[in-house]
Each structure stands twice: as structure tokens, then as C-alpha cells.
């Protein structure tokens, strides 16, 4: 019988700002002995703890990769089984059932959708006009629409089968939250999203509307915490922009200023940062003095240090109750994890 893979394919568009990194992974039972020196034994857990100290970035990526691989394999097995069950109930071969049910859920790609995609991703079009790119864009959108329709079908079949359970425990990072960190949402929220971000990173700006949509959907069930992680090697204005955010925080305008910077990523010089503050009605003398003094530089460096210890190498990197989400992922990626965490909290 033919099998169908529902694991993610190769990415077409970048989702994160990153200088580049490599990864590896392996696994044994944490309680197993991994080595001996004389009469002393060292468990896999102890070795993992030392690995985390020696190379937090590699350790974080390896544990994430291991979980993601196992989860993808489990999801693929479940997808095939629920498809086989549903197709058998209709007396239809799996390929025909999958094609028919996918077509029934398919959203047609319109000319407006092609034009909108071109406008949103103009920077990746290498100066080529819409007319030259429309065919490739339409093909990409159509392939994505098919994938989304299939995913909706699988999600419906999974939701209708109470015998399915996922027992894999995802890796969770020990993310620290300070009382002074900018926060949206109550401390009592069962789900906390910590975002390490960069005001000059285009993918960080892209994820901001997704987080706003999540707040509209989940309300007080989630809280969002901001952490500075300016990638100064590729975004030279990001560090000062992070300082400016803290200067706005002194006047209780952090999130308003946060939104203004993401709306004006091409205007982040010191003069621009001061102009944005004036546009929000801040006390400009007080703000300008704060920015010129660099008194919040240590706070920004602290965010960089925290992120480095967590193994972060790109922005945005988010943690949902400690679970890593790297890049400007679609709303559905966030909502799936949030729903899992809400169910776990019940």
C-alpha cells in the first residue's frame, strides 16, 4: 500500500534572521551510564548537562532536532493510519480518497493573492516585476494551498479519533523572566510566550502581527514577554533601537514604541528613534537624555547573554512554555503548540 509523507518539505522562504549554524543529534536513556573513571560513573544526563555548559547552542539545536524528528515521524504514522481508516470506511483507495477530500477543502489562488504575495516579498524578487514572477508565485501558492488542505483533512480526522494520543515530551528551555521585562498579559496565564527579538530584523516584524492575532484569540490565557537579542553583526542599528525601547519604557510606552519601530524599520538612526518618541507624545527631553546616555545598554547586553546561554543564534526565537519556535512561523504553528499547552494545563 502506498504511503504518503506529511512532514514539512524544503522551505521556500526564509523565516528568520540568522548568521548561520550547523546541528547534530543523538540519544540514549538519560539514566544510562555513558562512561566511567575509576569507581565513578557518569550518566547520559550528566553528560548532557556538561554538554549544555560547554556548547549551549549545539545542545539546544540537537535536542530540538531530535524531538522534531520523532514528532514528525509520529505525525506521519498517525496521518497514514487515519487516512487508511477513513478511506476504508468509504470503500475507496487511499490515493483517490486523499485527492477528493483535498480538492473539497482547497482554496483557489486568485490574482489578488499572487499580487499580495509579490508585494509582501518584494525584497526577495531581485528586482523582477510581478509579470515575470507571477507564474512561479502562483505555482508556489497552489502547492501551499494543497498542503494546507491536506493538513486540514488530517487535523479533522485526528480530532475525530479519541484513540490518538501524543506522549512525546518536547524539550523545554529554562527561560528566566525578570520583573522588569516588558509583558503583555497576566502573570497567571497558563501559557507564556517569550520572544527574543531584534527591531531591525524583518522576520521579527513579520511575526508581530501573528502575536497580536494570538492575543486576540487567546486573551488572558497567554502572556507575551519581550527579550532583546539584537544581531549587531547584520543589524547595526538594532542595539540602539533596543536601548530606545527601554527609554520609552521609562515613560510607560514600551509596547507603543515597540510597534512604531516595527512599522518603521527603515528609519532607525538615533535621530529617527528620537523622532518616533516625539510622534508618540513622549517627553522628548527626557527620552533624548536617556538615549544619549546609553544607560540601558547593560540591559540589552543582558538579553544577549541570556539568549546565548539558551542557544539562540537567530531572530525571532520564541519559547512557548519553554518550547522553542524559531523564525516567523505561521499562526497555525503557534496555535497548535498553545492548544497543546492549554490541554496540558487542565
Wavefront OBJ file of the C-alpha trace (Angstrom):
o trace
v 0.000 0.000 0.000
v 1.316 3.428 -0.895
v 2.401 5.657 1.962
v 2.166 9.435 1.996
v 4.582 11.686 3.850
v 3.127 14.740 5.584
v 6.360 16.044 7.034
v 7.400 19.568 6.105
v 9.132 19.987 2.785
v 12.007 22.268 1.912
v 11.443 25.881 2.913
v 10.904 28.269 0.024
v 11.166 31.492 2.015
v 13.452 32.341 4.906
v 11.713 32.678 8.272
v 14.457 34.051 10.498
v 17.440 36.395 10.585
v 20.498 34.234 11.225
v 24.275 34.352 10.702
v 24.223 30.575 10.004
v 24.777 27.447 12.121
v 25.098 23.640 11.904
v 23.424 20.982 14.044
v 23.619 17.325 15.127
v 21.758 14.963 17.454
v 21.878 11.573 19.156
v 20.028 9.979 22.062
v 20.190 7.397 24.832
v 18.208 6.889 28.008
v 19.285 9.722 30.370
v 19.807 7.262 33.250
v 22.182 5.033 31.264
v 25.857 5.132 32.127
v 27.881 6.819 29.413
v 31.351 6.496 30.907
v 33.484 5.516 33.891
v 36.605 6.894 35.505
v 37.834 4.595 38.251
v 34.878 3.878 40.508
v 32.939 6.918 39.291
v 30.200 6.601 36.672
v 28.678 9.333 34.530
v 25.142 9.090 33.208
v 23.911 10.362 29.877
v 22.035 13.060 31.808
v 25.275 14.254 33.422
v 26.994 14.309 30.050
v 24.088 16.263 28.569
v 24.313 18.778 31.410
v 28.034 19.257 30.773
v 27.403 19.466 27.016
v 24.894 22.245 27.684
v 27.551 24.124 29.655
v 30.241 23.634 27.002
v 28.145 24.425 23.921
v 24.609 25.658 24.695
v 23.845 26.417 21.058
v 24.689 22.959 19.754
v 22.948 21.271 22.691
v 19.750 23.262 22.155
v 19.678 22.578 18.433
v 20.395 18.878 18.872
v 17.642 18.307 21.435
v 15.161 20.299 19.351
v 16.125 18.386 16.209
v 15.706 15.035 17.955
v 12.227 15.924 19.219
v 11.163 17.399 15.884
v 12.306 14.269 14.045
v 10.448 11.961 16.396
v 7.334 14.149 16.322
v 7.395 14.311 12.516
v 7.690 10.518 12.362
v 4.776 10.059 14.773
v 2.627 12.593 12.914
v 3.385 10.814 9.637
v 2.393 7.429 11.089
v -0.827 8.869 12.520
v -1.660 10.600 9.226
v -1.330 7.368 7.273
v -3.391 5.385 9.772
v -6.292 7.855 9.951
v -6.309 8.127 6.155
v -6.408 4.355 5.774
v -9.259 4.146 8.288
v -11.272 6.948 6.637
v -10.712 5.605 3.125
v -11.714 2.088 4.194
v -14.929 3.446 5.727
v -15.846 4.855 2.306
v -14.617 1.824 0.400
v -12.141 3.984 -1.508
v -8.390 3.509 -2.097
v -6.299 5.963 -0.073
v -4.916 7.944 -3.067
v -8.391 8.582 -4.506
v -9.816 9.440 -1.078
v -6.959 11.840 -0.358
v -7.296 13.581 -3.726
v -11.077 14.008 -3.442
v -11.036 15.255 0.152
v -8.139 17.608 -0.549
v -9.917 19.132 -3.539
v -13.045 19.638 -1.420
v -11.024 21.744 1.038
v -8.906 23.599 -1.498
v -8.950 27.391 -1.585
v -8.375 28.707 -5.149
v -5.402 31.010 -5.710
v -6.609 34.357 -7.065
v -4.746 37.048 -8.996
v -5.121 39.274 -5.930
v -3.403 36.638 -3.791
v -0.493 36.483 -6.245
v -0.151 40.275 -6.259
v -0.342 40.451 -2.468
v 2.352 37.797 -2.086
v 4.588 39.676 -4.521
v 4.113 42.921 -2.579
v 4.850 41.278 0.783
v 8.017 39.608 -0.521
v 9.254 42.225 -2.985
v 12.688 42.238 -1.371
v 13.259 38.608 -2.403
v 12.227 39.133 -6.040
v 15.635 40.513 -7.096
v 14.044 43.466 -8.871
v 11.953 41.349 -11.230
v 8.443 42.675 -11.993
v 5.212 40.970 -10.997
v 4.582 39.870 -14.587
v 7.842 37.907 -14.613
v 7.246 36.315 -11.212
v 3.505 35.649 -11.275
v 3.797 32.119 -12.699
v 6.290 30.942 -10.078
v 4.363 32.665 -7.295
v 1.081 31.085 -8.391
v 2.677 27.639 -8.502
v 4.102 28.121 -5.012
v 0.764 29.347 -3.633
v -1.126 26.484 -5.269
v 1.282 23.913 -3.832
v 0.963 25.556 -0.430
v -2.837 25.553 -0.719
v -2.805 21.805 -1.428
v -0.556 21.198 1.578
v -2.811 23.320 3.805
v -5.921 21.484 2.570
v -4.311 18.118 3.300
v -3.255 19.321 6.732
v -6.828 20.414 7.471
v -8.091 16.992 6.429
v -5.583 15.203 8.655
v -6.396 17.530 11.566
v -10.120 16.776 11.183
v -9.515 13.028 11.089
v -7.206 13.159 14.100
v -9.657 15.256 16.117
v -12.408 12.724 15.403
v -10.355 9.775 16.699
v -10.221 9.657 20.533
v -7.770 6.749 20.474
v -4.901 9.036 19.356
v -2.543 10.478 21.951
v 0.890 12.073 21.689
v 3.072 11.179 24.666
v 6.373 12.629 23.464
v 7.588 15.329 25.849
v 9.114 18.300 23.989
v 12.371 19.846 25.199
v 11.826 22.946 27.318
v 14.361 25.714 27.827
v 14.770 27.213 31.322
v 13.819 30.736 30.235
v 14.131 33.312 33.012
v 11.609 36.157 33.258
v 12.509 39.292 35.213
v 10.013 41.586 36.899
v 11.254 44.402 34.663
v 10.753 42.568 31.349
v 8.096 44.113 29.064
v 4.989 41.939 29.331
v 1.549 41.747 27.729
v -0.953 39.594 29.599
v -1.392 38.424 33.192
v 1.213 36.510 35.196
v -1.489 33.911 35.899
v -1.769 32.972 32.206
v -1.195 29.218 31.713
v 0.868 29.871 28.573
v 3.847 32.225 28.435
v 5.469 33.195 25.134
v 8.957 34.662 25.499
v 10.197 36.383 22.355
v 13.891 37.073 21.739
v 13.814 39.668 19.003
v 15.580 42.402 17.052
v 13.950 45.661 15.961
v 15.868 45.703 12.662
v 15.062 42.087 11.743
v 12.371 41.877 9.008
v 11.226 38.460 10.194
v 10.709 39.814 13.704
v 8.441 42.466 12.208
v 6.632 39.734 10.295
v 5.851 37.740 13.451
v 4.488 40.775 15.342
v 1.012 40.638 13.687
v 0.882 36.900 14.413
v 1.455 37.545 18.111
v -1.231 40.228 18.062
v -3.636 37.752 16.469
v -2.782 35.190 19.143
v -3.602 37.703 21.865
v -6.939 38.419 20.207
v -7.698 34.687 20.034
v -6.490 33.542 23.442
v -6.883 36.685 25.549
v -5.734 36.301 29.163
v -4.798 32.664 28.618
v -1.432 33.791 27.207
v 1.151 36.374 28.122
v 3.936 37.648 25.895
v 7.355 38.647 27.232
v 9.901 40.629 25.211
v 13.653 39.967 25.334
v 16.284 41.947 23.437
v 18.512 39.995 21.063
v 19.929 42.487 18.529
v 22.057 40.768 15.884
v 24.536 43.607 15.571
v 26.740 41.809 13.039
v 23.944 42.070 10.451
v 21.714 44.776 12.005
v 23.979 47.622 13.152
v 21.100 49.849 14.318
v 19.315 47.170 16.335
v 21.247 47.594 19.587
v 20.466 51.298 19.906
v 16.852 50.610 18.953
v 16.663 48.162 21.865
v 18.049 50.844 24.171
v 15.411 53.233 22.848
v 12.705 50.754 23.755
v 13.832 50.874 27.371
v 13.862 54.668 27.268
v 10.234 54.541 26.133
v 9.558 52.060 28.942
v 10.637 54.721 31.443
v 7.531 56.635 30.310
v 5.273 53.541 30.260
v 5.176 53.472 26.465
v 7.219 50.365 25.693
v 4.695 48.499 23.570
v 3.537 51.577 21.682
v 7.181 52.325 20.848
v 7.785 48.659 20.004
v 5.003 48.817 17.418
v 6.289 52.115 15.991
v 9.776 50.693 15.420
v 8.492 47.617 13.616
v 6.323 49.847 11.438
v 9.392 51.963 10.543
v 12.291 49.523 10.242
v 13.992 51.624 7.580
v 14.171 54.582 9.982
v 16.252 53.537 12.988
v 19.029 56.123 13.215
v 19.391 57.924 16.541
v 17.534 60.898 15.062
v 14.760 58.593 13.869
v 14.478 56.953 17.283
v 14.015 60.361 18.879
v 11.500 61.381 16.222
v 9.429 58.253 16.870
v 9.349 59.128 20.574
v 8.097 62.618 19.780
v 5.444 61.165 17.495
v 4.089 59.113 20.397
v 3.892 62.153 22.651
v 6.757 61.171 24.954
v 8.677 63.763 26.951
v 11.359 64.309 24.315
v 13.888 65.990 26.605
v 13.730 63.052 28.981
v 13.792 60.480 26.175
v 16.687 62.118 24.323
v 18.753 62.330 27.512
v 18.086 58.654 28.185
v 19.069 57.566 24.685
v 22.215 59.717 24.591
v 23.350 58.379 27.976
v 23.214 54.706 26.864
v 22.134 53.862 30.400
v 20.148 50.840 29.239
v 22.986 49.287 27.231
v 23.687 46.779 30.016
v 20.064 45.637 29.915
v 20.370 44.951 26.213
v 23.654 43.096 26.724
v 21.966 41.046 29.450
v 19.335 39.929 26.941
v 22.067 38.896 24.537
v 23.781 36.908 27.269
v 20.570 35.143 28.273
v 19.826 34.276 24.669
v 23.325 32.932 24.070
v 23.004 30.647 27.113
v 19.750 29.321 25.651
v 21.491 28.539 22.360
v 19.799 31.264 20.315
v 21.506 32.148 17.021
v 18.679 33.744 15.020
v 15.696 36.034 15.414
v 12.926 35.817 16.138
v 13.303 32.899 18.531
v 10.321 32.308 20.774
v 9.651 29.962 23.666
v 6.104 28.799 24.397
v 6.250 27.478 27.960
v 9.887 26.772 27.197
v 9.244 25.094 23.823
v 11.295 26.582 21.000
v 9.693 28.167 17.943
v 12.354 29.536 15.593
v 11.505 32.061 12.897
v 8.373 33.860 11.725
v 6.261 30.724 11.654
v 2.613 30.783 10.542
v -0.175 31.391 13.055
v -1.107 27.694 12.917
v 2.289 26.622 14.278
v 1.848 28.825 17.340
v -1.803 27.928 17.898
v -1.076 24.186 17.741
v 1.554 24.451 20.469
v -0.579 26.805 22.572
v -3.532 24.416 22.341
v -1.287 21.542 23.434
v -0.034 23.568 26.395
v -3.552 24.623 27.410
v -4.668 20.992 27.298
v -1.644 20.013 29.385
v -2.532 22.671 31.993
v -6.070 21.354 32.516
l 1 2 3 4 5 6 7 8 9 10 11 12 13 14 15 16 17 18 19 20 21 22 23 24 25 26 27 28 29 30 31 32 33 34 35 36 37 38 39 40 41 42 43 44 45 46 47 48 49 50 51 52 53 54 55 56 57 58 59 60 61 62 63 64 65 66 67 68 69 70 71 72 73 74 75 76 77 78 79 80 81 82 83 84 85 86 87 88 89 90 91 92 93 94 95 96 97 98 99 100 101 102 103 104 105 106 107 108 109 110 111 112 113 114 115 116 117 118 119 120 121 122 123 124 125 126 127 128 129 130 131 132 133 134 135 136 137 138 139 140 141 142 143 144 145 146 147 148 149 150 151 152 153 154 155 156 157 158 159 160 161 162 163 164 165 166 167 168 169 170 171 172 173 174 175 176 177 178 179 180 181 182 183 184 185 186 187 188 189 190 191 192 193 194 195 196 197 198 199 200 201 202 203 204 205 206 207 208 209 210 211 212 213 214 215 216 217 218 219 220 221 222 223 224 225 226 227 228 229 230 231 232 233 234 235 236 237 238 239 240 241 242 243 244 245 246 247 248 249 250 251 252 253 254 255 256 257 258 259 260 261 262 263 264 265 266 267 268 269 270 271 272 273 274 275 276 277 278 279 280 281 282 283 284 285 286 287 288 289 290 291 292 293 294 295 296 297 298 299 300 301 302 303 304 305 306 307 308 309 310 311 312 313 314 315 316 317 318 319 320 321 322 323 324 325 326 327 328 329 330 331 332 333 334 335 336 337 338 339 340 341 342 343 344 345 346
